[in-house]
Amino acid sequence: MHALLALHEHPAGVTCEPGNRVVYELANDTAHFGGATVAGPALSWALMTGADAVDEPAGAALAAAVDLDDSQPWVMRCDRVDFPPGAIAYRHVHPGPGIRRLLFGGLTITTGGVTTAYGAGGAWFESGPEPVYAESSATEETAFVRVMLLPAEWAGRRTIRYTDPADADRPARQRARVFLEEPLR
C-alpha cells in the first residue's frame, strides 16, 4: 500500500478526527490514537492512503511517502527515546519507517552518507532499513518522540537492530518508552 505519513505541529492545541493518527501532548507527555482533542501544544502524525496520499498535506512540518506490504498487518507505534549527555545509538536499523521530532537537546544523525544536526523542534524521517547512527548532545539531556509503522509481528518488541553485532553488547544508554501501539485501520 502506498501511503503518506505526515507530522503536524499544533502550538495552540488540536482536535483530530478518528483514523490512523497519533496525537502527542507536549505538556503532559502523553499520546492518543485516533480522534483526540488537546487544549495545549501538541504534535500529530497522520497516515494517509489512497487519493489522500498523493500530495503533501498543507501545513505539515514533515511528510514522507511510505510503502507498506499489503500482505501483512501493520501497527502504528508512538514512543519516546531519551538520551543522557554524550550517548550514542550505534549504527542500526528498524523494521519499519517513521518520523521523529526532537523535544529537547541536540542529536546528530548520520544516514545514507549524510550527517545532519538537529536541535529542539527538528524533525526527520527514517526509512527503517537504511542504517542510522546517532549521537546526542555532549552537554545536555536529549529526547525525541516518534511514530513508526511496524509489521504487526513487531508489536510489543524492541525494534532496534544493530548492523554490527558487537554493538549489541555495548551498553545502550538511551531509554525508549512506548506510549501506544495500535493496529492500522
Salt bridges, closest charged atoms under 4 A:
GLU9 OE2 - ARG101 NE 3.38
GLU25 OE2 - HIS32 NE2 2.51
ASP29 OD1 - ARG80 NH1 3.10
ASP29 OD2 - ARG177 NH2 2.54
ASP67 OD1 - HIS2 ND1 3.12
ASP79 OD1 - ARG146 NE 2.63
ASP82 OD2 - ARG80 NH2 2.91
GLU126 OE1 - ARG100 NH2 3.03
ASP167 OD1 - ARG170 NE 3.10
GLU181 OE2 - ARG77 NE 2.55
GLU182 OE1 - ARG185 NH2 3.70
